[in-house]
Amino acid sequence: MTDTTTAQAAPKRSLTKTLELDTRLLGMIGAFAAVCIVFNLMTGGQFLTPRNIFNLTIQTVSVAIMATGMVFVIVTRHIDLSVGSVLATCSAIMAMTQTVVLPEGLGLGLGHPLTPWLTIIVGVIAGAVIGGFHGWLVGYMGIPAFIVTLGGLLVWRNIAWYITNGQTIGPLDPTFQNFGGIGGTLGSTGSWIVAALATAAAVAALFSARRNKVAHGQTPKPLWAELTMSGIIAAAIFGFVGILNAYQVPERVLERDFAARGETMPDGFTAAYGLPISVLLLAAIAIAMTVIAKRTRLGRYIFATGGNPDAAALSGIDTRFLTVKVFAIMGVLCALSAVVASARLSFHSNDIGTLDELRVIAAAVIGGTALAGGIGTIHGAILGALIMQSLQSGMAMVGVDAPFQNIVVGAVLVLAVLIDIIYRKRTGG
Amino acid sequence: MTPLVEMKDISIAFGGVQAVNRVSIDLYPGEVVGLLGHNGAGKSTLIKILSGAYKADSGEIRVDGKPVSITSPRDARAAGIETIYQTLALADNLDATANLFLGREIVTGTGMLNDAKMEAETRKIMARLNPNFRKLQEPVSALSGGQRQSVAIARAVYFNARILIMDEPTAALGVHETKMVADLIQELKAQGLGIFLISHDTREMMELCDRVSVMKNGELIATERVEDVTEDDILSMIIMGKKPEKAA
């Protein structure tokens, strides 16, 4: 038996390897930066203003939330074409719950403090049941996910229509609307506090992982690498919050708010929007989904099943029930997206979520999820959603005609998959 | 001595095809029993019944003399039966550690995966089985056939299997790696494990096995001690489906 420890004094490693950075992720960040810079030049600096970045952020949230779930679905070698329609059904159920069922049916009246929370619970349960049902059809009945969810695309879109008789339902509960974006933000001070807490938590997580490695006799990465990563994380979080905090609430909006409270605005009073609650929701979901993917048995089994379904089954993993769980998670995330999407509009409309399946699948795939299964990351999917949204809103700002916008988005999706295939061939991954 | 495993009168049919027809085999501790036969003779099917991948239509399985019910791979593992498949049942996208512990992960008090602990354990067992093995953190798709096979074998050894099923363990391997697996089989045998070995290579079987069972068209032709038969006898059993005439 040879001494394995000495052999681990590894040869010189590249900087990205020492930092344990994903080169693929760096490529995507580069692509995103390029998109931003090009649009910023074409719009004469209008693209990278705090206002536009704020808008871009809140427009991305709904698709990004669903994209995190689509990662699990695609990793297990399935697909979900019904997410936009499931979103619509959940939105319709929640709209009816908060405007009709709770106030009239249960006699809570309008504006009851419990209304938004009960509504969200009802919506999430609906999403879980719909998703779980899809998963049951796929896992236990053996119907391909493509067919189940293609049918679902039509079925749930029209169940949403039936529930609301095709009407627009609104206005939604004021507290519920806080999840939408511009209506619910933390303000400047609150945002800085969240940034500080988030940074502290991220750095603590980095170093706790390091301690665990050392405790089991593994060589951790050098301390400077750990500190560099901490610095990058802190800069990213504070930079992002700083930009959002730079977006001032327009004076007339502030005046209106003061007037509504029967006060007059003091001279020179300013306030920033800060972090939208919807972005916090996305961050929480992203962390939860990443923890599931990387640190739990469920996530390990999802990736194992995607890599080799037979091996997973022979290892004693119940792959059929796993399919139900994966689709149920997707359903729950559709419901949460429905909260954000309908709250942002302040009403439920019949066409909510239309074509979202395309955006969500594109986000996941652009974000590095392999359609062959087994490979994908949550942060990649969110970045993918951001790239898609940037393209779309950038083109709108530049004044590209609507048909050309859609043509570009469709072409980018196909191109992204091509680049992905070439990349994987080169790296053997 | 009680056999480690007894499979009695096992039958299974798929559609109209009787894949295994009233076959009985057994296995003693520290023994290697080879299963031989053409493709479609029923060897793999028989062994998949023992590993829980298929459920027999009729027949009985006993482990240590006690009847057991094996309806899933989980049941088989609980009975101490581990299988190393022909197709190397590994998830290619995961690393060696994740594969070794697949389905039996070590978790922390909060139910999270304890990757550092699992990696340390993998390092220990691999140092014993294959000292040259270093690629613990790369997906197993980046490993050679021999390295992948050693991950599969490590999985069986780590969890203290008493009965090992090896389906063509050397089919995908080079000469050197085949030797390594053969040495490993001898070592596991010395530790008192019982091993079912499936292979097409009659000569290899003569070297590694204590007894061989030959199957044809779903039926057991015969089980013989290797010292009682020649390679030609075995070949004629495989091809003709006949027991060798005992030469005087």
Interface residues (C-beta under 8 A of the other chain):
Chain A: M1 T2 T4 A7 Q8 N212 K213 A215 H216 G217 Q218 V291 K294 R295 T296 R297 R300 F303 A304 T305 G306 G307 N308 D310 A311 A312 A313 L314 S315 G316 I317 G374 I375 G428 G429
Chain B: S51 A53 S72 P73 R74 R77 T83 Y85 T87 A89 L90 A91 D92 N93 L94 A98 N99 L102 G103 R104 E105 V107 G111 M112 L113 N114 D115 A116 K117 E119 A120 R123 A127 R128 P131 N132 R134 P139 S141 A142
